[in-house]
Amino acid sequence: MDRLKTIALLDRLHLAQNEFYAGGRADALERLLTPGITWTVPGHSALAGTYRGRPQVLGYFSMRRDLAARTFQITRRDVLVGDGDRIAALTDGRATIAGAEHYWSTVGLYDAVGQQVAACWLLPLDQPAVAAIW
């Protein structure tokens, strides 16, 4: 996958997520997800699981937004792109949950189809800390 196109896709995805998490509409975010998307969150937190299809994935995003009282934001730090359609992005998250400020890092492993995301696996760098936050 072309690095510049990949970064542009992730820019649009993370911008749409941040707008949604701040209380914005889901329209731009929904357009970036294939109808059959799967989004996998490993671990034992309240948000762990595999979400299938746009309605479930958007429901998961809504849970994150609501638990973080619209304070959750993503900042991308780096991108790894190869010859195929799989993308790895190192991102930092921050949110205020129950009055406490939290920070964490994850690797998002994405499958892209054209200019949409078909799958994502979120891999926290500190799984126990992320489970305790959410």
Buried (B, 14 or more C-beta within 10 A) or exposed (E): BEEEEBBEBBEBBBBBBBBBBEEBEBEBBBEBBBEEBBBBBBBEBEBBBBBBBBEBBBEBBEBBBEBBEBBBBBEBEEBEBEEEBBBBBBBBBBBEBEEEEBEBBBBBBBBBEEEBBBBBBBBBEEBEEBBEBB
